């Protein structure tokens, strides 16, 4: 298995990249983040609209967001996200969600009855897994009438971002838990009202000793998810 930062083909990057949920405290140089974003913005977008906006957070600002997001979520405050979503999956999608959760809990030694351990894991998500950097991805509010198209494009740029980060020796995890209190994120990061906060990517140098960092999610085969039509 390749490690972050090694020369690799696109296929190797796709195969080796994994979500990182434990980080070293080392700061990430802003020059490196600029290089990652310069790669990311090469992603395709609908009719070249390039709808993405990036707010790169670290230090005291990010710490305040972590703290307040955690406090509000643990107090039972309602979620305040700019993009309203339902994460109640069913059927095979729920099965895949449960499978990765089981793999992560097994790696971390969190038993089914270990409520304290499960709460601690949830709190890690609220804190964006204590990564030294959070990249908040947004789009112009003027695009709300065609939000699904903008969201599709943001998915493309985020994928490019996480692959580029891996090639630069950095780990990432796409983490909407850490921005569930959108008003807090907007206030502390001074994000303009005309930017719709979509998601966040936690970023930093992987902690090789953090067990969950070695967990890989299972993937369906091409034959299980694909139909070929019109081929001989």
C-alpha positions as CSV (number, residue, x, y, z in Angstrom):
1,X,0.0,0.0,0.0
2,X,1.3,3.4,-0.9
3,X,1.5,6.1,1.8
4,X,0.4,9.7,1.4
5,X,2.9,11.8,-0.6
6,X,4.4,9.0,-2.7
7,X,4.4,9.2,-6.5
8,X,1.4,7.2,-7.7
9,X,-0.8,6.8,-10.8
10,X,-4.5,8.0,-10.6
11,X,-5.6,4.4,-10.1
12,X,-3.2,4.0,-7.2
13,X,-4.4,7.2,-5.7
14,X,-8.0,6.1,-6.0
15,X,-7.2,2.7,-4.5
16,X,-5.0,3.9,-1.7
17,X,-6.7,7.0,-0.5
18,X,-8.8,6.5,2.6
19,X,-10.7,8.7,5.1
20,X,-8.4,9.9,7.9
21,X,-10.0,10.3,11.3
22,X,-6.9,10.8,13.5
23,X,-4.3,13.6,12.8
24,X,-1.0,14.7,14.1
25,X,-1.1,18.2,15.5
26,X,1.5,19.5,13.0
27,X,0.4,22.7,11.2
28,X,-0.1,22.5,7.4
29,X,1.8,25.1,5.5
30,X,-0.6,27.5,3.6
31,X,1.6,27.0,0.5
32,X,0.8,23.3,0.5
33,X,-3.0,24.0,0.9
34,X,-2.8,26.4,-2.0
35,X,-1.2,23.7,-4.2
36,X,-4.0,21.3,-3.2
37,X,-6.7,23.8,-4.0
38,X,-4.9,24.6,-7.3
39,X,-5.3,21.0,-8.3
40,X,-8.9,20.8,-7.0
41,X,-10.2,23.7,-9.1
42,X,-9.2,21.8,-12.2
43,X,-12.3,19.6,-11.6
44,X,-15.1,19.7,-14.2
45,X,-18.2,21.8,-13.6
46,X,-21.5,22.2,-15.4
47,X,-21.1,24.6,-18.3
48,X,-17.8,25.9,-16.6
49,X,-19.7,27.6,-13.8
50,X,-17.0,26.7,-11.2
51,X,-19.4,27.3,-8.3
52,X,-17.1,26.5,-5.5
53,X,-15.9,28.8,-2.7
54,X,-13.4,27.7,-0.1
55,X,-13.0,29.0,3.4
56,X,-9.8,27.5,4.9
57,X,-9.8,27.5,8.7
58,X,-7.2,26.8,11.4
59,X,-6.0,27.9,14.8
60,X,-8.3,29.8,17.3
61,X,-11.1,30.3,14.8
62,X,-11.4,26.5,14.1
63,X,-11.1,25.7,17.8
64,X,-14.0,28.0,18.6
65,X,-16.1,26.4,15.9
66,X,-15.3,22.9,17.3
67,X,-16.1,23.9,20.8
68,X,-19.4,25.6,20.1
69,X,-20.5,23.0,17.6
70,X,-19.9,20.2,20.1
71,X,-21.6,22.1,23.0
72,X,-24.7,22.8,20.9
73,X,-25.0,19.3,19.5
74,X,-24.6,17.6,22.8
75,X,-27.1,20.0,24.4
76,X,-29.7,18.7,21.9
77,X,-29.9,22.0,19.9
78,X,-31.5,21.6,16.5
79,X,-29.2,21.2,13.5
80,X,-28.7,24.4,11.6
81,X,-27.3,23.6,8.2
82,X,-27.6,25.7,5.1
83,X,-28.3,22.6,3.1
84,X,-31.2,20.6,4.5
85,X,-30.6,16.9,4.2
86,X,-32.0,13.7,5.6
87,X,-29.4,11.1,6.5
88,X,-31.9,8.3,7.2
89,X,-30.7,5.7,4.8
90,X,-32.6,2.5,4.0
91,X,-32.0,-0.8,2.3
92,X,-28.5,-1.5,0.8
93,X,-27.4,2.1,1.5
94,X,-28.1,1.6,5.2
95,X,-26.3,-1.7,5.1
96,X,-23.2,0.0,3.7
97,X,-23.4,2.7,6.4
98,X,-23.6,0.1,9.2
99,X,-20.7,-1.9,7.7
100,X,-18.2,0.9,7.8
101,X,-19.4,1.9,11.3
102,X,-18.8,-1.7,12.5
103,X,-15.3,-1.7,10.9
104,X,-14.4,1.6,12.6
105,X,-15.7,0.5,16.0
106,X,-13.9,-2.8,15.8
107,X,-10.6,-1.1,14.9
108,X,-11.1,1.4,17.8
109,X,-12.2,-1.4,20.3
110,X,-15.6,0.2,20.8
111,X,-18.0,-2.5,21.8
112,X,-21.7,-2.4,20.9
113,X,-22.6,-1.8,24.6
114,X,-19.9,0.8,25.1
115,X,-22.1,3.9,25.1
116,X,-19.3,6.1,26.5
117,X,-17.0,5.1,23.6
118,X,-19.7,5.7,21.0
119,X,-20.5,9.2,22.4
120,X,-16.7,10.0,22.4
121,X,-16.6,8.9,18.7
122,X,-19.5,11.2,17.9
123,X,-17.8,14.0,19.7
124,X,-14.8,13.5,17.5
125,X,-16.9,14.0,14.5
126,X,-18.4,17.2,15.9
127,X,-14.7,18.4,16.4
128,X,-13.8,17.4,12.8
129,X,-11.6,14.8,14.3
130,X,-9.3,17.4,15.7
131,X,-7.7,18.0,12.3
132,X,-5.5,21.1,12.2
133,X,-7.3,22.5,9.1
134,X,-10.9,22.6,8.0
135,X,-11.8,23.6,4.4
136,X,-15.4,24.7,4.3
137,X,-16.9,24.4,0.9
138,X,-19.7,26.7,-0.2
139,X,-21.4,28.1,-3.3
140,X,-23.0,31.4,-4.2
141,X,-26.6,31.7,-2.9
142,X,-27.6,32.9,-6.4
143,X,-27.3,29.3,-7.5
144,X,-30.0,28.0,-5.0
145,X,-32.6,27.6,-7.8
146,X,-30.3,25.1,-9.4
147,X,-28.7,23.8,-6.2
148,X,-28.6,20.1,-7.3
149,X,-26.3,21.0,-10.2
150,X,-24.1,23.2,-8.0
151,X,-23.9,20.3,-5.5
152,X,-22.9,17.9,-8.2
153,X,-20.1,20.2,-9.1
154,X,-19.0,20.6,-5.5
155,X,-18.8,16.9,-5.2
156,X,-16.4,16.9,-8.2
157,X,-14.2,19.5,-6.6
158,X,-14.1,17.8,-3.3
159,X,-13.1,14.5,-4.9
160,X,-10.2,16.3,-6.7
161,X,-9.3,18.0,-3.4
162,X,-9.0,14.8,-1.3
163,X,-7.0,13.0,-4.0
164,X,-4.6,16.0,-4.4
165,X,-4.2,16.2,-0.6
166,X,-3.3,12.5,-0.4
167,X,-0.7,13.0,-3.1
168,X,0.8,15.8,-1.0
169,X,1.1,13.6,2.1
170,X,-2.1,14.8,3.7
171,X,-5.1,13.0,4.9
172,X,-8.7,14.1,4.7
173,X,-12.2,13.2,5.7
174,X,-15.3,14.8,4.3
175,X,-17.1,15.8,7.5
176,X,-20.5,17.5,7.7
177,X,-20.8,16.7,11.4
178,X,-18.3,19.4,12.1
179,X,-20.5,22.1,10.5
180,X,-23.9,21.1,11.7
181,X,-24.2,24.4,13.5
182,X,-23.9,26.5,10.4
183,X,-24.6,29.8,12.2
184,X,-21.5,29.2,14.4
185,X,-19.4,28.4,11.3
186,X,-20.6,31.5,9.5
187,X,-20.1,33.8,12.5
188,X,-16.6,32.6,13.5
189,X,-15.2,32.2,10.0
190,X,-16.9,35.5,8.8
191,X,-18.5,33.7,5.8
192,X,-20.6,36.1,3.8
193,X,-24.4,35.6,3.8
194,X,-24.4,35.1,0.1
195,X,-22.3,31.9,0.5
196,X,-24.3,28.7,1.1
197,X,-22.2,26.4,3.3
198,X,-22.3,22.9,1.7
199,X,-19.8,20.7,3.6
200,X,-16.4,20.6,5.1
201,X,-13.2,18.6,4.6
202,X,-10.9,18.0,7.6
203,X,-7.3,18.0,6.6
204,X,-3.9,17.3,8.1
205,X,-1.1,14.9,8.4
206,X,-2.3,11.4,9.3
207,X,-1.5,9.9,12.7
208,X,-0.1,6.4,11.8
209,X,-0.9,5.1,15.2
210,X,-4.6,5.9,15.1
211,X,-6.3,2.6,14.4
212,X,-9.3,3.9,12.5
213,X,-6.9,5.4,9.9
214,X,-6.2,1.9,8.6
215,X,-9.8,1.0,8.0
216,X,-11.0,0.6,4.4
217,X,-14.6,0.6,3.4
218,X,-15.9,-2.3,1.2
219,X,-16.7,-1.4,-2.4
220,X,-19.3,-3.0,-4.7
221,X,-18.0,-4.5,-7.9
222,X,-18.5,-2.8,-11.2
223,X,-20.8,-5.7,-12.3
224,X,-23.0,-5.1,-9.2
225,X,-23.7,-1.5,-10.0
226,X,-23.5,-1.3,-13.8
227,X,-25.6,-2.1,-16.9
228,X,-24.0,-2.2,-20.3
229,X,-26.5,-1.4,-23.0
230,X,-26.1,-1.8,-26.7
231,X,-22.7,-3.6,-26.6
232,X,-22.2,-6.9,-28.5
